[in-house]
Amino acid sequence: MIKLKDIKNQKINEIKLAEILFYTFPLSFIIGNFLLSLHLLLFIVTSLFLIKKEQLTIRFNNSYWILIFFFLYFFLSTTIQFQSPGLLNETIQGWPFENQPIFKSLILFRFIILIIIIDILFLNKILNLQKLFLFSLVCTSFVSFDVILQYITGFDLFGLKSHGSHNTGPFGDEMIAGGYLQKFSFFSFFYIFKNFKNKNFGTPLSIFIIVLHLTATLLAGNRMSMILFLFGCTLIIIFIKNLRLVVSLSLLIFLSIFFLLTKNDTRLKSDYNRFAAEVNIFNLFEFNKDINKKKDITVTKKSKEGEKMQWSEGIWKKNWDGIIILTHSGYNRIFRTSIAVWKEQPLFGFGLKSFRIKCWEVGPKNAHLQPKSKISIFSCSNHPHNHYLELLSESGIIGTALMVVFFLILLKNSLYYLKKYNQKINSEIILLIPIIVVVFIEIWPIRSTGSFFTTWNATFFWLNAGILLAAKKYKTF
């Protein structure tokens, strides 16, 4: 009798361990990349052991073939590029083994294993989203309070100092508090929406939580995260009828706070005025309007600064001001550089981590395109700061096409879930809505991003992609 009880307790403990590791992912994102990598490894190993021991039901989604082809192709492409004689091979000679691009591209396969595991655990009803969302609520609320405290007092709960216009809270020197809140806050909102349906209490609580997280994201100083956060809220207003009032009221209150803060904080006001000038879409419309007037005309003339401008086939080929959006931002040069790198190897790309090496060649090779001024139109960075430009420069058209097909599958599934929810076929799908929102934001092409392949960004994306794929045939989440 004792032995049977021990066996039962052991089984429960193994399941509990897998659950705890899954639900506590939001905490590991706060602590740092090393712990997150270790956390991911422990979750995969524990889950594989549980699946084998308990002989859990397994389902293989056809979408996985696309990912298998992509990561296999990317590994082979990276291996060929970095083993061939040349700049790439010479540069990595002194790199530690764990930083070698070939090794890094090989361990990307862990993300395929991750989404398959998530599928199996949801299929066997071992995991549920409510507990993940509850833990996210605790973590994002803590980060929000910590960031706001740091803005007000100059120090957070751990005694960490503010970084001027950036309040990083528990992230210390890493200026990613806004990115963290933008990624996980939607989970927090929907836990409140799902579990506090009493209008006298649930509605005010929901509004408070949304405004709290939006305000903290603003004060964190990550402007793109702020814009994407508002974009996600707008998506909810558009697609989810019964949440329109709550989210709209929250945005109105937040906008009041935003204008109050920017009016009294000159640094915050300056940051957003500069950002608004950089992304002024009306400048681009005016630019295109001028192009259409001169379409099919080729003429060379002197500008006020004495630089040459050439109009040809409707395309303005002036060197520096050719990209109106983000003219004064470093992203302008990085984006331009990534396109130049991609053009050198358009079909296959140069492999993982190749951009940080190849970007140094772009300037000298394109010296004839440089303006007479000392300002360079090219720039280097660890990655292109845009998922699609990173995919193009490092995996080429082939790899990018595979990933775009996978993104379209995720979008197709998302539209299916939204349709079912709005038709009131399955109210439990409300728990999938924040997953849909964050995945849509992650694959939105017109934005600056971190690297698609780093542990922090990749783990978040593949966790959500795995949940979205796993949910397709299940009635509860």
Secondary structure, 3 states (H helix, E strand, C coil): CHHHHHHHHHHHHHHHHHHHHHHCHHHHHHHCHHHHHHHHHHHHHHHHHHHHHHCCCCCCCCHHHHHHHHHHHHHHHHHHHHHCCCHHHHHHHHCCHHHCHHHHHHHHHHHHHHHHHHHHHHHCCCCCHHHHHHHHHHHHHHHHHHHHHHHHHCECCCCCECECCECCHHHCCCCCHHHHHHHHHHHHHHHHHHHCCCHHHHHHHHHHHHHHHHHHHHHHCCHHHHHHHHHHHHHHHHHCHHHHHHHHHHHHHHHHHHHHHHHHCHHHHHHHHHHHHHCCHHHHHHHHHHHHHCCCCCEEEECCCCCEEEEECCEECCCCCCCCCCCCCHHHHHHHHHHHHHHHCCCCCCCCCCHHHHHHHHHHHCHHHCCCCCCCCCCCCCCCCCHHHHHHHHHHHHHHHHHHHHHHHHHHHHHHHHHHHHCCCCHHHHHHHHHHHHHHHHHCCCCCCCCCCCHHHHHHHHHHHHHHHHCCCCCCC
